[in-house]
C-alpha cells in the first residue's frame, strides 16, 4: 500500500467540508469562519484555494462544475473523491489516536519566567488569564450560535474541547498565581548551577 501524503490541518478541514457535500472554496472559507474553525486552522481564502488545488492534483477532490454570478469571478465547485474520503479518515484517525508534541511557546516562557521579577510574572499571568477568559466567552458565543442553528454536536466537538482546555488552563494559571502570591513558590531562592 502506498503511504498517504500527510494532510495539513487546512487540507483536513477542506476535505471534511467536501465530505458534507460539493462546494466551492470561498463558501468553504465562509463556513470555516462561521463555525469558528478559523480558531483551529490558520485559514485565508488564498491558502484555501491553494490547498484545494493541491488536493485536486493528489486526486482527493475533483471539480464538478463552474458557475458565475454577475460580475463576480467564476467559482469552481469541488467534491471529495473516494481516495479523498479514505485519506481524510486515515488522517483524522491518526490525529485523534496519536498524541504529538507540538512544541508550544508558552511552556518555554513559563519555564524561564524565573528570569523576571515575581510581580511581573504574576501580572503577566493575570493578563493571560484575562485573555483566556475572553476566549472562553467567544467560545460560549460560538456554542450558543451553533446550538441555536441546530447544528449537530458531532460537528463542533472541537469547540467543546477548546472551551474545556481554556477553562483548565485559566484554573491552572490561577493556582500558580495563588502559589506565587502566598509564597508557596518562592522567588527568593538562590539559583543552583
MARLOKE-571290 format. One record per atom (N, C-alpha, C, O): residue in three letters; x, y, z. Coordinates in steps of 0.02 Angstrom, whole numbers, plus 50000, padded with zeros to 5 digits. Layout:
BEGIN
ALAXYZ;...
This chain:
BEGIN
UNK500424994150000;UNK500005000050000;UNK500445006250000;UNK500925006650039;UNK500295011049957;UNK500665017249953;UNK500485021750012;UNK499895022650026;UNK500995024550047;UNK500835028850103;UNK500455035150079;UNK500605037950026;UNK499965037150119;UNK499575043050104;UNK499985049250121;UNK500255049750175;UNK500025054050074;UNK500365060350091;UNK500025063450151;UNK499405063450156;UNK500415066150196;UNK500135069250256;UNK499705075150237;UNK499895079350197;UNK499125075450267;UNK498665080950255;UNK498765086350308;UNK498785084850368;UNK498825092450287;UNK498885098150333;UNK498215099050368;UNK497705096450345;UNK498205102650424;UNK497565103950457;UNK497065107450410;UNK496465105950413;UNK497305111950367;UNK496845115250321;UNK496575110350269;UNK495985110750251;UNK496995105750246;UNK496755100650199;UNK496235096150232;UNK495745094350200;UNK496335094450295;UNK495845090450331;UNK495175094250335;UNK494645091350323;UNK495215100650353;UNK494605104650358;UNK494245105150291;UNK493635104650287;UNK494635106050237;UNK494335106550170;UNK494005100050150;UNK493435100050127;UNK494355094550159;UNK494065088050142;UNK493445086550184;UNK492955083750159;UNK493465088350248;UNK492885087150291;UNK492275091050267;UNK491725088550269;UNK492385097250245;UNK491825101150218;UNK491555097950154;UNK490955097650143;UNK492005095650111;UNK491785092450050;UNK491455085750063;UNK491045083450023;UNK491615082550119;UNK491275076350137;UNK490545077750154;UNK490125073250149;UNK490385083950173;UNK489695085850187;UNK489315087150122;UNK488695086650121;UNK489675088750069;UNK489345089950004;UNK489775094449961;UNK490205098049986;UNK489655094249895;UNK490045098449849;UNK489975105849864;UNK489435108149883;UNK490515109549856;UNK490505116749868;UNK491115119849834;UNK491535116349807;UNK491155126349836;UNK491735129849807;UNK492155132749865;UNK491905133749920;UNK492805134049852;UNK493255136149906;UNK493025142349945;UNK493125142550005;UNK492735147149912;UNK492535153149950;UNK491975151450000;UNK491965153950056;UNK491515147249979;UNK490975145150025;UNK491275140950082;UNK491045141250139;UNK491795137050066;UNK492135133150118;UNK492435137950169;UNK492385136850230;UNK492755143250145;UNK493065148150190;UNK492525151250235;UNK492625151750296;UNK491975153250206;UNK491435156350245;UNK491175151550298;UNK491035153550355;UNK491105145150281;UNK490855140150328;UNK491355139150385;UNK491155138550443;UNK492005138850369;UNK492515138050421;UNK492485143850471;UNK492525142750531;UNK492415149950445;UNK492375155750489;UNK491725155650530;UNK491745156950590;UNK491165153950498;UNK490525153650532;UNK490545148650589;UNK490255149850643;UNK490885143050578;UNK490925137850630;UNK491495139050679;UNK491625134850722;UNK491835144650673;UNK492405146450716;UNK492985141550710;UNK493395141050755;UNK493015138050654;UNK493575133450644;UNK494215137150626;UNK494755134250625;UNK494145143650612;UNK494745147650600;UNK495145148550664;UNK495705151150663;UNK494865146550721;UNK495225146450785;UNK495685140350789;UNK496165140250828;UNK495545135250749;UNK495925129050750;UNK496415128650691;UNK496965125850698;UNK496215131450636;UNK496595130750573;UNK496725137750546;UNK496265141750539;UNK497355139050531;UNK497515145450501;UNK497245145350430;UNK497465141350388;UNK496765149750416;UNK496435149550351;UNK496345156650324;UNK496115161150358;UNK496525157250261;UNK496385163350221;UNK496125160850154;UNK496285155250134;UNK495715164850120;UNK495445162450057;UNK495995159950009;UNK495915154649978;UNK496545163650002;UNK497075161649956;UNK497375154849974;UNK497495150649931;UNK497505153850039;UNK497805147550060;UNK497325141750050;UNK497525136150036;UNK496685143150057;UNK496185137850047;UNK496145135949973;UNK496095129949957;UNK496175140849928;UNK496175139349856;UNK496785135149838;UNK496725130349800;UNK497375136849865;UNK497985132849851;UNK497905125749878;UNK498115120949846;UNK497615125149937;UNK497525118549967;UNK497055114349924;UNK497205108449911;UNK496505117249901;UNK496035113449859;UNK496375111549793;UNK496275105949769;UNK496775115949764;UNK497145114249703;UNK497605108249715;UNK497645103649674;UNK497955108449772;UNK498415102849788;UNK498025096349797;UNK498235091049773;UNK497455096849831;UNK497035090849842;UNK496785088149775;UNK496735082049767;UNK496635092549728;UNK496415090349661;UNK496985086749625;UNK496875081549593;UNK497595089449630;UNK498175086249598;UNK498305079349628;UNK498535074749594;UNK498165078649694;UNK498265072149727;UNK497695067249714;UNK497735061449733;UNK497165069649681;UNK496595065349666;UNK496105064649724;UNK495675060249723;UNK496165068849774;UNK495725068449832;UNK495075072349822;UNK494575070949856;UNK495075077149776;UNK494465080749758;UNK494455081549683;UNK494965080849649;UNK493855082849656;UNK493805084149585;UNK493295089749574;UNK492815090449611;UNK493415093549521;UNK492965098949502;UNK492335095849473;UNK492365090949435;UNK491755098649491;UNK491125096049465;UNK490765101249422;UNK490275099649389;UNK491015107349421;UNK490695112449380;UNK490935119349399;UNK491265120349450;UNK490765124049356;UNK490955131049367;UNK490335135249358;UNK489925134149314;UNK490275140249402;UNK489705144849397;UNK489955152049403;UNK490495153349429;UNK489545156649379;UNK489705163649383;UNK489075167449402;UNK488535166249374;UNK489145171949451;UNK488585176149470;UNK488755183349454;UNK489225186249483;UNK488395186349407;UNK488515193349390;UNK489225194549367;UNK489485190949325;UNK489525199849395;UNK490215201649376;UNK490735198049418;UNK491335199349410;UNK490525193749462;UNK490995190149505;UNK491405185149465;UNK491185182949412;UNK492005183449491;UNK492405178449455;UNK492055171549456;UNK491625170249498;UNK492255167349410;UNK491985160649408;UNK492165156949472;UNK492705157849500;UNK491715152749495;UNK491835148649554;UNK491775141349535;UNK491255139149509;UNK492305137649548;UNK492305130549533;UNK492075126749594;UNK492325127749650;UNK491585122349584;UNK491335118149637;UNK491715111549636;UNK491855108749583;UNK491885109149696;UNK492265102949703;UNK491875097949744;UNK491425099749782;UNK492045091549734;UNK491775086149777;UNK492355081649797;UNK492865081349764;UNK492255078249853;UNK492775073649878;UNK492735067149838;UNK492185065049818;UNK493305064049826;UNK493335057649791;UNK493385051949842;UNK493465053149901;UNK493345045849818;UNK493415040049863;UNK494115040149895;UNK494175039149955;UNK494655041149855;UNK495315041649888;UNK495355047449938;UNK495695046849989;UNK495015052949923;UNK494995058549970;UNK494655056750035;UNK494885058650089;UNK494105053150030;UNK493745050850090;UNK494185046250131;UNK494205046750193;UNK494535041650098;UNK494985037050133;UNK495555040850167;UNK495725039450224;UNK495855045550131;UNK496415049550159;UNK496175053650218;UNK496525054150269;UNK495585056650213;UNK495295060550268;UNK495195056250330;UNK495395058050385;UNK494895050550321;UNK494765046050378;UNK495415043650410;UNK495475043350471;UNK495895041950368;UNK496545039650394;UNK496895045150434;UNK497165043850488;UNK496885051250408;UNK497215056850443;UNK496865058750507;UNK497185060050558;UNK496195058850506;UNK495815060350567;UNK495965055050621;UNK496075056850679;UNK495965048750602;UNK496115043350649;UNK496815044250679;UNK496915043250739;UNK497295046150637;UNK497975047250660;UNK498005053150709;UNK498335052650761;UNK497665058550693;UNK497665064550736;UNK497345062950804;UNK497615064750856;UNK496785059450803;UNK496425058050865;UNK496805052950908;UNK496845053650969;UNK497085047950876;UNK497375042450914;UNK498105043150933;UNK498355039250974;UNK498465047950904;UNK499175048450915;UNK499365055350942;UNK499365060250904;UNK499535055751007;UNK499745062351033;UNK500405064551001;UNK500845060450988;UNK500455070950987;UNK501055073750957;UNK501265079850998;UNK500845084051014;UNK501905080251016;UNK502145086151050;UNK502225091650998;UNK502645091150953;UNK501815096851004;UNK501815102150953;UNK502275107950973;UNK502285112950937;UNK502635107251027;UNK503125112251049;UNK502825119251055;UNK503065123951023;UNK502305119951096;UNK502035126751105;UNK502525131251142;UNK502945128851180;UNK502485137751130;UNK502945142551158;UNK502815143951232;UNK503285145251270;UNK502185143851253;UNK502025146051321;UNK502405142151374;UNK502675145251420;UNK502445135451371;UNK502825131951423;UNK503565134051426;UNK503855134051480;UNK503855136051370;UNK504545138551370;UNK504575144951411;UNK505005145751454;UNK504115149551397;UNK504095155851433;UNK503975154851507;UNK504285158051549;UNK503515150251523;UNK503365148851593;UNK503965145751628;UNK504125147451685;UNK504305141151594;UNK504885137951622;UNK505465142651634;UNK505885141451677;UNK505495148051596;UNK506035152851602;UNK505805159351637;UNK506175164251638;UNK505215159351664;UNK504945165351696;UNK505345167351758;UNK505275173051781;UNK505755162851784;UNK506175164551841;UNK506675170151825;UNK506995172851870;UNK506735171851762;UNK507175177351741;UNK506835184151747;UNK507155189351735;UNK506205184251766;UNK505835190451776;UNK505675191351850;UNK505685186451887;UNK505525197351871;UNK505305198351940;UNK504635194751952;UNK504225194351906;UNK504535192152011;UNK503925188552028;UNK503305192652015;UNK502805190151990;UNK503335199152031;UNK502755203452021;UNK502575203951947;UNK501985204151929;UNK503075204051904;UNK502965204351832;UNK502645197951808;UNK502175198051768;UNK502885192351833;UNK502605185851814;UNK501865185451834;UNK501445183251795;UNK501715187651896;UNK501015187551919;UNK500585191951874;UNK500045189951855;UNK500825197951858;UNK500445202451816;UNK500335199551746;UNK499785200051718;UNK500845196451718;UNK500785193451652;UNK500315187451653;UNK499925186551606;UNK500345183451705;UNK499885177751710;UNK499165180251717;UNK498705177351687;UNK499055185551755;UNK498385188351761;UNK498135190951694;UNK497555190051676;UNK498585194151657;UNK498415196551590;UNK498225190751545;UNK497725191051508;UNK498615185351548;UNK498475179451507;UNK497795176451525;UNK497415174551481;UNK497655175951590;UNK497005173251612;UNK496435177551585;UNK495925174951563;UNK496525184151586;UNK496005188551560;UNK495875187151486;UNK495295186951465;UNK496405186251448;UNK496325184751377;UNK496015177851366;UNK495615176951320;UNK496195173051408;UNK495885166451404;UNK495135166851420;UNK494735163651387;UNK494965170951470;UNK494255171951487;UNK493875174951427;UNK493305173151414;UNK494205179551391;UNK493895182251330;UNK493785176751279;UNK493265176551246;UNK494275172251272;UNK494195166651226;UNK493625162051247;UNK493235159751205;UNK493565160851312;UNK493015156751337;UNK492345159951320;UNK491885156451300;UNK492305166451328;UNK491685169951310;UNK491525169251236;UNK490955168151217;UNK492045169851194;UNK491945168951122;UNK491735161851106;UNK491305160851063;UNK492025157051140;UNK491835150051128;UNK491115148851151;UNK490735145251118;UNK490925151851208;UNK490235151251232;UNK489745154051181;UNK489215151151168;UNK489935159751151;UNK489515162751099;UNK489465158251038;UNK488935157551009;UNK490025155251019;UNK490025150650962;UNK489575144650977;UNK489195142450934;UNK489615142051038;UNK489185136351057;UNK488455138451055;UNK488025134751031;UNK488305144451079;UNK487625146951077;UNK487375147351005;UNK486805145350991;UNK487785149950960;UNK487585150750890;UNK487455143950856;UNK486945143150823;UNK487925139250864;UNK487835132850830;UNK487255128950860;UNK486915125150825;UNK487145129750924;UNK486575126450957;UNK485925129450931;UNK485445125750916;UNK485895136050925;UNK485295139450901;UNK485135137450828;UNK484555137050809;UNK485665136250789;UNK485565134150719;UNK485395126750713;UNK485245124350658;UNK485435123150768;UNK485275116050766;UNK485825111750737;UNK485705106150716;UNK486445114450733;UNK486995110550706;UNK487155104750753;UNK487295105850812;UNK487135098650728;UNK487265092850771;UNK487935093450807;UNK488425095750778;UNK487955091250870;UNK488545091950912;UNK489155088550882;UNK489725090550897;UNK489065083450841;UNK489645079950813;UNK490065084550768;UNK490645083050755;UNK489775090150745;UNK490145094750702;UNK490525099950742;UNK490935103550713;UNK490415100450807;UNK490765105650846;UNK491035103050912;UNK491075106750961;UNK491215096650914;UNK491535093850973;UNK492195097450988;UNK492395098051045;UNK492515099950935;UNK493145103650943;UNK493045109950985;UNK493475111751024;UNK492475113250976;UNK492345119351014;UNK492255117651088;UNK492505121251131;UNK491905112251102;UNK491825109951172;UNK492515108351202;UNK492645110051259;UNK492925105051164;UNK493595103251187;UNK494005109551201;UNK494325110151254;UNK494005114251154;UNK494385120451163;UNK494155124251225;UNK494555127151261;UNK493505124351236;UNK493235127951294;UNK493475124551358;UNK493695127951405;UNK493435118051361;UNK493655114351421;UNK494405115451433;UNK494615116251490;UNK494805115351380;UNK495525116251387;UNK495675123351411;UNK496115124351452;UNK495315128251385;UNK495415135251405;UNK495235136151479;UNK495585139551516;UNK494695133051499;UNK494485133551569;UNK495005130351615;UNK495175133051668;UNK495265124551596;UNK495785121151635;UNK496425125251636;UNK496755125751688;UNK496595128251580;UNK497185132551575;UNK497125138451624;UNK497595139851661;UNK496555141851623;UNK496455147551667;UNK496485145451740;UNK496785148951781;UNK496185139751757;UNK496195137451827;UNK496905135651849;UNK497095137251905;UNK497285132451805;UNK497975130651822;UNK498405136851832;UNK498805137251879;UNK498315141751789;UNK498705147951795;UNK498505151851858;UNK498925154851891;UNK497855151651875;UNK497645154951937;UNK497955151651998;UNK498135154952046;UNK498015144951996;UNK498335141352051;UNK499075143352056;UNK499335144052112;UNK499405144251999;UNK500105146552000;UNK500155153552031;UNK500605154852071;UNK499695157952011;UNK499695164652040;UNK499595164252115;UNK499955167552153;UNK499115160252137;UNK498985159552209;UNK499615157152245;UNK499775159652299;UNK499975152352216;UNK500585149752247;UNK501145154952247;UNK501535155252295;UNK501185159052196;UNK501685164352194;UNK501525169752246;UNK501975171952282;UNK500905171752249;UNK500705177052296;UNK500765174752368;UNK500975178652412;UNK500605168352382;UNK500635165752450;UNK501355164152472;UNK501485163452532;UNK501805163652424;UNK502495161752440;UNK502615154252435;UNK503175151952447;UNK502095150452419;UNK502175143152409;UNK502725141852357;UNK503125137352364;UNK502715145952304;UNK503265145852255;UNK503695151952273;UNK503485157652263;UNK504285150552298;UNK504735155952321;UNK505135158552262;UNK505385154752220;UNK505195165052259;UNK505575168252205;UNK506265170552231;UNK506685172852193;UNK506365169852296;UNK506975172452326;UNK507505167052334;UNK508065168552357;UNK507355160852315;UNK507855155552322;UNK508445156952276;UNK508355159652221;UNK509035155052297;UNK509645155852257;UNK509645150652203;UNK509495144752216;UNK509815152652141;UNK509855147852085;UNK510425142952097;UNK510965144952118;UNK510295136652084;UNK510805131452089;UNK511075130152019;UNK510685129251972;UNK511725130152010;UNK512015128851944;UNK512355122251943;UNK512635120251892;
